[in-house]
Amino acid sequence: MPHDLVALGLNAVDVLIRLPEQVKKDDKQMVDSLTIQGGAPTASGAAGVARLGYKAAYVARLGNNTLSAIAIDEFRKSSVDTALVVRDDDSQPALALVEIDPVTAERTVFIQMANYGFLRPSDIPVEQIRQSRALLVDSYDLEATEVALQAARGTSCRTVLDFESGDTELMRRLMGLGTDAILPIDCARRLTGLDVPEVILPQLAALTRGQVVVTDGVNGSWAWDRDGKTIHHQPAFRVASIDTTGCGDAFHAGYIVGILESWPLRFCMEFGALLASRVATRIGGRTALPTREDLPDMLRSEVSEGLRQKLAALRGQS
């Protein structure tokens, strides 16, 4: 049976700690919040889509070691299909230490990529991508990403780009292969040399025939409406943030659910923002990812009537 989503890119294991308000250096301290879970943008995006009942698979290069075992187990906990994982004894995920400020919820992330299993073009499951409904890629393995995007060309597969960093010219070129580019504001600025979303979006739209969206955390997200030559702004849902890890990944997951359900753009963005706000209330990017059964608990006064109806219909399908 074809997948609803095939995702690939950076794969990580996160060690997350919410620091005490007073850190005693050169000493031992008890902490209330310390957890280990799977992480990285497209990996957590795939987990978010799978938790909501869709058939999602992840492509990664993993070995026979502790970090790889954790990554595989974390995918399976979220019902992400691991059949497309390439096994390689010498490879393992990235390891990230995430320190979370107890007052501001801001993160400091330390990443180690020793023996990381970078994807190779030959690892890309071309036929599975061609048969899938959506593809989610990032900019960490750009050669492999290009093979995946080329595989989807000429098919009905929607291709969602979650670019953060990498070779600027190659990212600009690959923008032309995607149907939906959802970029954080920092990456959008690097690609255009411009500053604010209202100016950036028309320039990004010139790089692709697809949809372009720019995200900026608590400031919300912006999308370019080609037909009306206008910009749609989706505000962020305000919550008491505990940890912002994975909020952008959750936005992508919500957006992908919207395109799988053929929702209008505004509801894709609104659901992405709603998922991101939920993730911010717990430690770790996957802790608060919902199932369909959780959808009624997510409704807030700010949620539009249109999205309420769509979430009720989605809940009724489970």
N, C-alpha and C positions, 0 to 999 in steps of 0.2 A: 504494500500500500504506500503511495507517495507521501512524503512528508509535507506538513503545512509549512515548516520552516527548517532550513539548513543554515547553521551559523558556523562561522570559523573566525579565528584570530587569536589574540593573546589569551592565554589560559593561566590562571594563578590560584594559589592557595593564600588566603588572607589570615593573618593573625591580628586580631583587633583588640585594642585595650583602651578603655575609657580611663584616662589618668585621674588620680586623686587630685583634689583641689590644691593640696600641698605635696609636692614631690620631694622626698628626702633622698638626696644623692648619696651614693656609696652606702646604701642601707637596703634592707628588705621591707617591703610593704604589701599588705593585703589589699586587693582590689575587688570591687563588686562586679565589674563587667570585663571579662576577658574571654574571647571565643575564637575558634578556628573554623573557617568555612571556605567554600569555593568563591572565587572572585574573578575580576576582569570584565571589561564592558560587554563584549558580545556573548561571553559565557554566561554572565548573569542575565543578559537580555534573553537568551534562549531559555534559561530557567524560569523567567517570568512568564514567557509565552506558554511553556509546557505546564506550569502550575495551573494555568487557566484552561487546561483541557485540550490543548492542541498537540499534534504530533510534531515534536521538535527534535532535531539531531544536532550534535556538535562534532566538528572536525578538529582534532588536535593530535599532536605527536607526543605520546606518553610512554614511560618505561615501566620497569618492575622495581619500584622504589616507593618509599613511604609517601612522598608528596604526590606521586601519580595515583597511588591507591586512594588518598584522600580526595583528589580531584574527581576520580571516577565515582566514588561513593557519593560525593556531593551532587554530581549530575543525576545519579540514580534516585537520590532522595527527592529531586524535583521532577522526576519522570522524564528526564532528557535522555533520548536514545544515544547510547555510546557505541553503536555498531560501526560508525564511521571513524572512530578513533584509530589512529595508526600506532601500532605498538613497536617500540624501539627501545632496547635495553639501556641505551645511553642517554635517553631524554627524560626530562621532568618539567613540571610547570614552573613558572616564576613563583617566588616566595615574597610576599609583601607583609611588612610590619606596619600597621596603621595605628598611630597614636591619636586619640580623639580628645579634644579640649573639653573638659566637663562644663564649661561656662558657655562657650560660643558654638560648640559642636564642630568646629573647624578641625580638619585632619592634617596630619603630617605623615607622609607615606614614604617608607624606605623599601626599595625593591632590589632583590637579588635575582639575577638571571643566569647563574652558573649552571651549565649543562641544560639550558632551556631548549626545548624541542621546537625549533622554528619550523613552520610548515614549508614543504617544498612543492613546487608546481605539480609534481607527480602524485602528491597526496590528495589532490582535489578530486572529489567524487563527481565527475562531470555529469554522468547520467542521472544520478540522484538529484543534482541541482536542477537539471533540465526538467525533471518531473515534479519538482517541488513548487509550492505556491509562493514562497518568499525565501529570500536569501539575505542574511545579515553578515556584513563583513566590516573589518576595521583596517587600520593603516599600519599594522605592525609587521605583517608579512606581505608586502605590496606585490611581489611577483606572484605569490600564491593567490592573493586577492584578485589580481588581474585575470588569472586563469578562471577563477570562479565567476567573475563578472562576464567574461567572454562566454562561458558555458551557458549563462542565462539569456544571452542575446537571442532574439528571435523566438523566445518562448513567452508564456504568460506569467512567468515568475517575476514578482516584484523584487527589486534589489535595493536594500536599505544600507546606506553607507554611514558608518559611525567612525569618521576620521578624527584623530586627535593630533598626531604628530607624524613626521616622516618626510620624505623627499617632496618638497613643495610642488615642483613641476610635475612629478608623477601623480601626486594627489589631484592636481588640477586636471590632468588628462583623464584620470580614472573617473572623475566626476561625470564625464560625458557618458560613461557606461552604466550609471546608476539611474534608477527610477525615482528614488527618494533619498536625498542627502540630508541627514540631521546632524549638524555640526555644532560643537560647543563654540562659544563666542571667540575664544582664543585662537582656535584653528581657523575660524572664518576670517579673523583679522589677518592671520599669516597668509592665507590664500589670496586675499584681496588687497592688503595694504591699507585697508580702511578701518574705521573705528566703530561706528554705531550700526545696529541692525538695519535701520531704515535705509542706510546708504549701502551697506554690505549686500543685502539680499538681491537687488537688481544685478549686481556684478556677479554674484554666484549663479544667478539664473542664466547668465550668458554662457556659463560653462557647460550647461546641461539642458536637455529638453525635459528633464524630470522635475519633481517637486523639490524645493529647497526650504529647509527649516533651520533656524539658528536658536540655540538654547543658551540661557544665561542664569542658571540657578534660581535664586529667589526673585529675580527680575522677570522670570517667565520665558516664553518662547515666541518667535516671530516666524511667519511663513509668507512667501511671495505668491500672490494670486495672479497668475499670468493673464487670465481672461480680463480681469478688471484693472490690471496694473496697480494693484493696491496691496497693502500689507495687513495681515491678520495677526493680532497679538493675543496670546493666551497667557493670562496672569498665572503665577504660581499660587497654589493653595497654601494658605498660611497655617503652619503647625508649630508646636513646640519641638524643635529639632533636637534629637539626641545625637545623631550621626548622619552625615550627608553621604557616606559611602554608598555607591550604587544608585543614587537618585537619577543620574543621567541614564543609566542602564535600564532602570524601570520605565523611564519616559519612552525609550525605544521599544520596550516590550508592549506598553500600552498602545503606542502608535501602530505597531505591527498587528496587534489584535484588531485594531480598527480597519486596517487595509484587508485583513483576512475576512472581515465581516462586511467589507464594501461600504464602510461609513464615510460620510463627507469628511473633508480635511479637518474642520473645526472640532469634530468629535474625536478624531484620532489624537489631536493635540490635547484636548481636554482630558481624555482618559489617560494619556501619558503623564500629564501634570498630576492627576489624581493618584496614580500609582507611585509617582515620585514622592509625593507628600506622605504617603503611608510608609514608604521605606525609611524616610527620615526620622520616624518615631521609634526606631529600634536600632540596636547595634548590629552592624553588618548589612551588606547589600542584598542578601537573600532572606534574612530572618523574617521580614514582614511581607514578602511577596504573597499575594492572596491566591486562593482557589476560587472557583465560581461560587461555592457556598459562602465565601466571605464577602461577596459583592454587596449584599444589603447593608452590611456593617460599615461600608466605606462611604455611603451617601452622606453628604454634608449639605448645609443650606445653600452654599454657593454653587452646587452642581446644577447644571442646566436641566430643564425638563426634558430636552431632547436626549441627553446622555442618560438620564434616569430611565427613560423608556428603553433605550438600547441595552442598558445593563440588565434590566428586568427580563428582556427577551433572551439575553445571553445566559442569565441564571436559569431560565426556563428550559434551556437546551440540555442542561447537565443531567 
